[in-house]
Amino acid sequence: MLTYPAVQLLDVTGPVQVFASANDIVADAGSAPPYLLRVVAQGGEGATASAGVTLAAGPLTQGGEALDTLLVAGGEGAEAAAENPVLVDWVRERAARARRIASVCTGAFLLAAAGLLDGRRAATHWKYCAKLAQRFPAVRVEPDPIFVRDGPVWTSAGVTAGIDLALALVEEDLGRSVALAVARYLVVFLKRPGGQAQFSAALALQAAEDTFGALHAWINEHLADDLSLSVLADRAGMSERSFSRHYAQATGQTPARAIERLRMEAARRLLSETRTPVKRIAQRCGFGSEETMRRSFLRLLTVTPQDYRSRFTF
């Protein structure tokens, strides 16, 4: 795990704890711990995180030393680190010998500076997606996913998404049961899929609370009802044209897209927390049919409802 000045504390400690907990769980089962963890920084003098906590770190490892997984943390200092030729060269050289490479949050800037994301899909914190895409136009930045895997290169969204990424790496190495056991131990109630949005539909709509807060509360209580544009406009006391314009200005999305995302979020909760049949969930959440819900899941999450339930439910 590469650190540097002004690194995000949880970008380091979250993934490291996932691997450490996997070691404990495997050891408790009578097997040798699978991971040897090392936190490194230029000069080997540690790194002070943006939160003010100083992390102990060893020196940058040399090219001849064994390396399976290279992880690069993100944080306020990531863009400066991406302009540090020593760190960029080190990342490039070590990545060439690693089985896989991963970044958390804005650690993607370092991978991109080293040329490791050219022509690849990548994720980073939603706040920095536009900047990453502008600075590195050869990178196919995806603003929505929790994490993205493109061949041997993994990138994740911000902060706690690093835990999701690390759990996915553990699952790849040790299997789903170990990854879920780690998630349980860390009290991560749901191991989120990579295709899940970085923030909930309800959270994304909070910017419009002053204007449409009451409408959103009503929508969430009537997801199975007719939520056509005419119904919503009437509920908001506006003409359809005026409502569409004001809603898009306030939320950054069309009413139809917002409704689909709210229905999707409700369906995800029911799939992961209940045994309700998929057909009934589709009806309860307002999709009308199982096939309609399936198409929405594939378009927004790249998984079917059945796959979502089987893969991401404890």
VOPAGU-2260 file (C-alpha; in pm, 1 decimal, decimal comma):
REM VOPAGU-2260
SITE   aa  ch    i         X         Y         Z
SITE  MET   A    0       0,0       0,0       0,0
SITE  LEU   A    1     156,9     325,6    -117,9
SITE  THR   A    2     107,2     632,0     101,8
SITE  TYR   A    3     226,4     992,7      77,0
SITE  PRO   A    4     169,1    1326,7     255,1
SITE  ALA   A    5    -198,4    1424,4     297,6
SITE  VAL   A    6    -321,6    1073,9     216,4
SITE  GLN   A    7    -681,1     988,7     314,1
SITE  LEU   A    8    -657,1     788,3     636,9
SITE  LEU   A    9    -942,1     547,8     562,8
SITE  ASP   A   10    -813,1     483,7     210,8
SITE  VAL   A   11    -516,6     316,7     380,1
SITE  THR   A   12    -659,7     166,3     696,8
SITE  GLY   A   13    -986,8      39,9     542,9
SITE  PRO   A   14    -836,1    -194,3     281,6
SITE  VAL   A   15    -544,2    -291,6     507,3
SITE  GLN   A   16    -788,4    -397,6     779,4
SITE  VAL   A   17    -985,4    -606,7     529,4
SITE  PHE   A   18    -673,0    -805,6     440,8
SITE  ALA   A   19    -565,4    -827,8     805,5
SITE  SER   A   20    -907,7    -961,6     903,4
SITE  ALA   A   21    -890,5   -1215,2     620,8
SITE  ASN   A   22    -558,7   -1330,9     768,0
SITE  ASP   A   23    -722,1   -1375,2    1108,6
SITE  ILE   A   24   -1019,4   -1567,6     970,0
SITE  VAL   A   25    -801,7   -1801,8     764,9
SITE  ALA   A   26    -563,5   -1854,4    1059,1
SITE  ASP   A   27    -855,2   -1933,8    1289,6
SITE  ALA   A   28    -953,3   -2207,3    1042,5
SITE  GLY   A   29    -608,5   -2362,1    1081,4
SITE  SER   A   30    -440,5   -2239,7     762,8
SITE  ALA   A   31    -147,5   -2006,3     708,1
SITE  PRO   A   32    -238,0   -1636,1     673,3
SITE  PRO   A   33    -249,9   -1559,2     299,4
SITE  TYR   A   34    -139,7   -1195,1     307,9
SITE  LEU   A   35     183,0   -1021,3     402,6
SITE  LEU   A   36      99,0    -652,9     432,2
SITE  ARG   A   37     338,2    -365,2     384,4
SITE  VAL   A   38     268,4       8,6     392,1
SITE  VAL   A   39     534,6     212,7     213,2
SITE  ALA   A   40     619,9     578,9     155,6
SITE  GLN   A   41     895,1     770,5     -14,3
SITE  GLY   A   42    1189,3     793,0     225,1
SITE  GLY   A   43    1035,0     536,8     459,1
SITE  GLU   A   44     963,1     800,8     720,2
SITE  GLY   A   45     589,2     752,6     736,3
SITE  ALA   A   46     317,4     978,9     601,6
SITE  THR   A   47      90,9    1222,2     781,3
SITE  ALA   A   48    -265,7    1177,3     664,5
SITE  SER   A   49    -495,2    1471,2     595,3
SITE  ALA   A   50    -670,4    1385,6     922,6
SITE  GLY   A   51    -347,1    1464,0    1109,6
SITE  VAL   A   52    -258,7    1105,1    1199,2
SITE  THR   A   53      93,3     993,7    1110,2
SITE  LEU   A   54     112,9     646,1     959,0
SITE  ALA   A   55     419,5     431,2    1008,4
SITE  ALA   A   56     553,5     321,4     670,7
SITE  GLY   A   57     858,7     146,8     535,4
SITE  PRO   A   58    1067,4     261,4     240,3
SITE  LEU   A   59     962,5     205,6    -119,4
SITE  THR   A   60    1035,2    -155,0    -210,7
SITE  GLN   A   61    1294,2    -234,5    -476,8
SITE  GLY   A   62    1221,5    -384,7    -815,8
SITE  GLY   A   63    1363,8    -724,5    -728,5
SITE  GLU   A   64    1138,2    -775,1    -427,4
SITE  ALA   A   65     830,6    -995,6    -468,7
SITE  LEU   A   66     499,8    -814,7    -512,7
SITE  ASP   A   67     156,7    -963,1    -571,3
SITE  THR   A   68     -79,4    -667,3    -533,2
SITE  LEU   A   69       9,2    -299,4    -558,1
SITE  LEU   A   70    -240,6     -70,2    -385,8
SITE  VAL   A   71    -232,8     307,9    -413,5
SITE  ALA   A   72    -432,4     511,3    -163,2
SITE  GLY   A   73    -606,3     839,7    -242,7
SITE  GLY   A   74    -646,0    1165,3     -58,6
SITE  GLU   A   75    -586,6    1537,7     -75,8
SITE  GLY   A   76    -222,1    1479,0    -161,8
SITE  ALA   A   77    -290,2    1247,7    -456,1
SITE  GLU   A   78    -262,9    1509,3    -729,9
SITE  ALA   A   79      69,5    1633,6    -590,8
SITE  ALA   A   80     189,0    1273,6    -563,7
SITE  ALA   A   81      93,1    1221,4    -928,7
SITE  GLU   A   82     338,3    1499,2   -1018,5
SITE  ASN   A   83     620,3    1343,7    -814,9
SITE  PRO   A   84     846,0    1168,4   -1069,6
SITE  VAL   A   85     994,8     938,5    -804,6
SITE  LEU   A   86     651,9     804,9    -704,6
SITE  VAL   A   87     521,3     785,8   -1062,3
SITE  ASP   A   88     828,0     594,5   -1179,8
SITE  TRP   A   89     809,1     363,8    -878,4
SITE  VAL   A   90     441,2     286,8    -942,2
SITE  ARG   A   91     511,6     215,8   -1309,7
SITE  GLU   A   92     807,9     -11,5   -1234,3
SITE  ARG   A   93     640,3    -203,4    -952,8
SITE  ALA   A   94     314,7    -241,1   -1145,6
SITE  ALA   A   95     504,7    -416,5   -1425,2
SITE  ARG   A   96     597,2    -694,6   -1181,2
SITE  ALA   A   97     267,4    -714,4    -988,5
SITE  ARG   A   98     -11,7    -964,5   -1053,4
SITE  ARG   A   99    -266,9    -687,7   -1010,5
SITE  ILE   A  100    -279,7    -314,8    -942,1
SITE  ALA   A  101    -546,6    -120,6    -756,0
SITE  SER   A  102    -619,9     233,1    -644,9
SITE  VAL   A  103    -858,3     378,0    -390,7
SITE  CYS   A  104   -1031,4     708,9    -456,6
SITE  THR   A  105    -793,4     966,6    -609,3
SITE  GLY   A  106    -510,5     714,4    -605,9
SITE  ALA   A  107    -629,5     671,1    -965,5
SITE  PHE   A  108    -439,6     992,2   -1049,2
SITE  LEU   A  109    -112,5     815,5    -970,2
SITE  LEU   A  110    -203,7     512,3   -1178,1
SITE  ALA   A  111    -305,4     739,9   -1464,0
SITE  ALA   A  112      16,4     942,6   -1439,4
SITE  ALA   A  113     209,7     617,0   -1468,9
SITE  GLY   A  114      15,8     530,3   -1786,5
SITE  LEU   A  115    -151,5     230,5   -1624,8
SITE  LEU   A  116    -505,8     346,9   -1700,7
SITE  ASP   A  117    -459,7     442,0   -2065,7
SITE  GLY   A  118    -742,9     288,5   -2267,0
SITE  ARG   A  119    -896,2     135,8   -1954,2
SITE  ARG   A  120   -1219,4     192,6   -1763,1
SITE  ALA   A  121   -1158,8     352,6   -1424,2
SITE  ALA   A  122   -1340,4     488,5   -1120,7
SITE  THR   A  123   -1250,5     752,3    -865,5
SITE  HIS   A  124   -1432,4     968,9    -612,2
SITE  TRP   A  125   -1733,9    1128,1    -781,2
SITE  LYS   A  126   -1602,3    1475,5    -696,7
SITE  TYR   A  127   -1285,6    1418,6    -901,7
SITE  CYS   A  128   -1418,8    1226,6   -1202,4
SITE  ALA   A  129   -1430,9    1528,6   -1432,1
SITE  LYS   A  130   -1081,0    1637,0   -1330,5
SITE  LEU   A  131    -937,7    1288,4   -1387,0
SITE  ALA   A  132   -1100,8    1267,9   -1730,7
SITE  GLN   A  133    -977,8    1614,9   -1826,8
SITE  ARG   A  134    -622,8    1558,5   -1709,7
SITE  PHE   A  135    -591,8    1208,9   -1855,5
SITE  PRO   A  136    -812,3    1191,1   -2168,2
SITE  ALA   A  137    -689,3     839,3   -2252,6
SITE  VAL   A  138    -867,9     708,7   -1940,9
SITE  ARG   A  139   -1233,0     601,5   -1971,7
SITE  VAL   A  140   -1359,1     747,9   -1644,6
SITE  GLU   A  141   -1687,1     604,8   -1513,8
SITE  PRO   A  142   -1845,2     837,7   -1255,2
SITE  ASP   A  143   -2104,4     601,7   -1110,4
SITE  PRO   A  144   -1956,2     266,0    -997,7
SITE  ILE   A  145   -1825,3     180,0    -651,8
SITE  PHE   A  146   -1531,6       8,6    -818,2
SITE  VAL   A  147   -1423,3     -98,7   -1165,3
SITE  ARG   A  148   -1210,1    -389,3   -1279,4
SITE  ASP   A  149   -1043,5    -372,7   -1618,1
SITE  GLY   A  150    -811,8    -670,1   -1658,5
SITE  PRO   A  151    -551,3    -670,4   -1380,6
SITE  VAL   A  152    -626,1    -308,3   -1287,7
SITE  TRP   A  153    -886,0    -223,7   -1022,8
SITE  THR   A  154    -995,9     128,1    -928,1
SITE  SER   A  155   -1250,4     237,3    -670,8
SITE  ALA   A  156   -1456,8     535,1    -567,9
SITE  GLY   A  157   -1382,6     733,8    -254,3
SITE  VAL   A  158   -1310,1     652,4     107,9
SITE  THR   A  159   -1528,1     358,5     223,6
SITE  ALA   A  160   -1539,7     222,3    -132,2
SITE  GLY   A  161   -1183,9     107,1     -69,4
SITE  ILE   A  162   -1329,5    -148,5     171,3
SITE  ASP   A  163   -1563,2    -274,7    -101,4
SITE  LEU   A  164   -1268,9    -300,9    -338,5
SITE  ALA   A  165   -1057,7    -491,4     -85,0
SITE  LEU   A  166   -1344,4    -730,9     -15,1
SITE  ALA   A  167   -1370,3    -800,2    -387,7
SITE  LEU   A  168    -996,4    -874,1    -401,2
SITE  VAL   A  169   -1028,2   -1109,7    -104,4
SITE  GLU   A  170   -1320,7   -1282,8    -275,5
SITE  GLU   A  171   -1111,3   -1330,1    -588,8
SITE  ASP   A  172    -827,7   -1479,9    -383,9
SITE  LEU   A  173   -1002,3   -1679,4    -112,7
SITE  GLY   A  174   -1364,2   -1719,7    -220,5
SITE  ARG   A  175   -1697,5   -1567,2    -136,6
SITE  SER   A  176   -1736,2   -1729,4     206,1
SITE  VAL   A  177   -1414,8   -1575,1     338,9
SITE  ALA   A  178   -1500,0   -1234,0     193,0
SITE  LEU   A  179   -1844,7   -1244,5     353,1
SITE  ALA   A  180   -1693,4   -1355,1     683,6
SITE  VAL   A  181   -1463,3   -1053,3     672,7
SITE  ALA   A  182   -1757,3    -825,0     591,1
SITE  ARG   A  183   -1952,7    -967,5     884,0
SITE  TYR   A  184   -1660,1    -920,4    1120,6
SITE  LEU   A  185   -1612,6    -559,4    1011,5
SITE  VAL   A  186   -1989,1    -501,6    1048,2
SITE  VAL   A  187   -2021,3    -416,9     680,9
SITE  PHE   A  188   -2380,2    -527,7     649,2
SITE  LEU   A  189   -2386,3    -560,6     272,0
SITE  LYS   A  190   -2092,5    -628,7      44,7
SITE  ARG   A  191   -2181,3    -387,7    -231,5
SITE  PRO   A  192   -2135,9    -482,4    -597,3
SITE  GLY   A  193   -1898,2    -281,3    -809,2
SITE  GLY   A  194   -2185,8    -160,6   -1024,6
SITE  GLN   A  195   -2369,9       0,2    -735,5
SITE  ALA   A  196   -2387,8     377,9    -751,3
SITE  GLN   A  197   -2145,8     579,5    -538,7
SITE  PHE   A  198   -2432,1     738,6    -350,4
SITE  SER   A  199   -2797,7     649,4    -310,9
SITE  ALA   A  200   -3072,1     785,1    -529,6
SITE  ALA   A  201   -3229,3     953,7    -228,1
SITE  LEU   A  202   -2899,1    1121,2    -139,0
SITE  ALA   A  203   -2850,2    1237,5    -496,8
SITE  LEU   A  204   -3189,1    1410,4    -481,5
SITE  GLN   A  205   -3129,0    1587,4    -151,4
SITE  ALA   A  206   -3005,2    1899,9    -326,4
SITE  ALA   A  207   -3365,8    1958,9    -429,9
SITE  GLU   A  208   -3516,8    1908,3     -83,7
SITE  ASP   A  209   -3635,8    2267,1     -48,2
SITE  THR   A  210   -3838,2    2250,9    -369,5
SITE  PHE   A  211   -3926,6    1885,0    -408,4
SITE  GLY   A  212   -3865,5    1728,3     -66,9
SITE  ALA   A  213   -4235,4    1666,5       0,4
SITE  LEU   A  214   -4278,9    1519,5    -347,5
SITE  HIS   A  215   -3987,7    1279,7    -298,8
SITE  ALA   A  216   -4129,3    1162,7      33,4
SITE  TRP   A  217   -4463,5    1098,1    -136,2
SITE  ILE   A  218   -4296,5     914,2    -424,9
SITE  ASN   A  219   -4113,1     677,7    -189,2
SITE  GLU   A  220   -4446,4     588,1     -31,0
SITE  HIS   A  221   -4614,2     527,6    -368,7
SITE  LEU   A  222   -4350,6     353,3    -582,0
SITE  ALA   A  223   -4602,8      92,5    -699,7
SITE  ASP   A  224   -4847,0     359,0    -817,9
SITE  ASP   A  225   -4871,5     551,0   -1143,8
SITE  LEU   A  226   -4581,7     798,6   -1132,1
SITE  SER   A  227   -4617,6     937,0   -1481,8
SITE  LEU   A  228   -4512,7    1291,3   -1561,4
SITE  SER   A  229   -4871,4    1414,3   -1548,0
SITE  VAL   A  230   -4924,9    1266,4   -1199,5
SITE  LEU   A  231   -4600,9    1414,3   -1065,3
SITE  ALA   A  232   -4665,5    1754,8   -1218,7
SITE  ASP   A  233   -5014,2    1763,8   -1071,0
SITE  ARG   A  234   -4875,5    1663,4    -730,4
SITE  ALA   A  235   -4619,0    1945,1    -752,9
SITE  GLY   A  236   -4884,9    2195,7    -861,7
SITE  MET   A  237   -4717,3    2270,6   -1193,5
SITE  SER   A  238   -4776,6    2216,9   -1560,4
SITE  GLU   A  239   -4592,4    1917,8   -1708,5
SITE  ARG   A  240   -4355,9    2139,9   -1904,4
SITE  SER   A  241   -4278,7    2365,0   -1608,1
SITE  PHE   A  242   -4234,6    2069,6   -1373,8
SITE  SER   A  243   -3994,1    1892,9   -1610,4
SITE  ARG   A  244   -3782,7    2206,3   -1646,3
SITE  HIS   A  245   -3771,3    2295,0   -1275,6
SITE  TYR   A  246   -3711,0    1936,6   -1169,5
SITE  ALA   A  247   -3417,1    1891,8   -1404,7
SITE  GLN   A  248   -3268,6    2222,5   -1287,8
SITE  ALA   A  249   -3302,6    2124,4    -921,4
SITE  THR   A  250   -3186,3    1761,6    -940,6
SITE  GLY   A  251   -2974,4    1735,5   -1254,8
SITE  GLN   A  252   -3188,3    1453,5   -1392,0
SITE  THR   A  253   -3526,3    1396,5   -1552,6
SITE  PRO   A  254   -3825,1    1286,2   -1342,7
SITE  ALA   A  255   -3830,7     951,0   -1524,7
SITE  ARG   A  256   -3464,9     881,1   -1444,1
SITE  ALA   A  257   -3514,4     976,5   -1078,9
SITE  ILE   A  258   -3816,2     746,7   -1047,0
SITE  GLU   A  259   -3625,7     457,2   -1201,8
SITE  ARG   A  260   -3335,8     502,0    -960,6
SITE  LEU   A  261   -3563,8     526,7    -656,5
SITE  ARG   A  262   -3744,6     210,6    -764,7
SITE  MET   A  263   -3410,5      39,8    -823,4
SITE  GLU   A  264   -3288,9     133,5    -476,5
SITE  ALA   A  265   -3605,1      -3,6    -316,0
SITE  ALA   A  266   -3573,7    -324,4    -518,7
SITE  ARG   A  267   -3210,5    -371,1    -413,1
SITE  ARG   A  268   -3307,2    -347,3     -47,9
SITE  LEU   A  269   -3584,3    -603,7     -85,9
SITE  LEU   A  270   -3358,8    -841,0    -282,8
SITE  SER   A  271   -3082,8    -828,1     -23,7
SITE  GLU   A  272   -3290,6    -814,6     294,8
SITE  THR   A  273   -3591,6   -1036,5     219,4
SITE  ARG   A  274   -3686,5   -1359,3      44,4
SITE  THR   A  275   -3971,4   -1196,1    -143,5
SITE  PRO   A  276   -4000,1   -1342,0    -496,2
SITE  VAL   A  277   -3845,1   -1128,6    -769,6
SITE  LYS   A  278   -4178,2   -1098,5    -952,6
SITE  ARG   A  279   -4346,7    -958,5    -642,5
SITE  ILE   A  280   -4058,3    -716,3    -579,6
SITE  ALA   A  281   -4095,8    -586,1    -935,1
SITE  GLN   A  282   -4463,7    -520,7    -868,5
SITE  ARG   A  283   -4410,4    -364,5    -523,2
SITE  CYS   A  284   -4143,9    -127,4    -656,0
SITE  GLY   A  285   -4349,8     -13,9    -952,3
SITE  PHE   A  286   -4161,9    -181,6   -1238,3
SITE  GLY   A  287   -4482,6    -355,4   -1346,0
SITE  SER   A  288   -4313,0    -668,6   -1471,2
SITE  GLU   A  289   -4009,5    -876,6   -1382,9
SITE  GLU   A  290   -3866,9    -820,4   -1731,0
SITE  THR   A  291   -3885,9    -440,9   -1697,3
SITE  MET   A  292   -3700,0    -457,8   -1367,2
SITE  ARG   A  293   -3444,6    -694,0   -1520,6
SITE  ARG   A  294   -3371,3    -446,9   -1801,0
SITE  SER   A  295   -3324,5    -163,8   -1550,1
SITE  PHE   A  296   -3086,1    -373,5   -1341,0
SITE  LEU   A  297   -2879,4    -466,6   -1645,3
SITE  ARG   A  298   -2863,6    -107,2   -1765,1
SITE  LEU   A  299   -2776,9      52,6   -1429,3
SITE  LEU   A  300   -2596,7    -222,3   -1236,7
SITE  THR   A  301   -2489,0    -462,8   -1513,9
SITE  VAL   A  302   -2634,9    -758,9   -1319,5
SITE  THR   A  303   -2976,5    -926,1   -1320,2
SITE  PRO   A  304   -3196,2    -911,5   -1008,7
SITE  GLN   A  305   -3138,7   -1285,1    -953,8
SITE  ASP   A  306   -2761,9   -1244,2    -978,1
SITE  TYR   A  307   -2773,8    -946,7    -743,6
SITE  ARG   A  308   -2962,0   -1147,1    -482,9
SITE  SER   A  309   -2742,9   -1457,5    -508,9
SITE  ARG   A  310   -2414,5   -1266,9    -505,5
SITE  PHE   A  311   -2468,8    -987,4    -259,1
SITE  THR   A  312   -2697,1   -1129,5      10,0
SITE  PHE   A  313   -2571,0   -1272,3     336,5
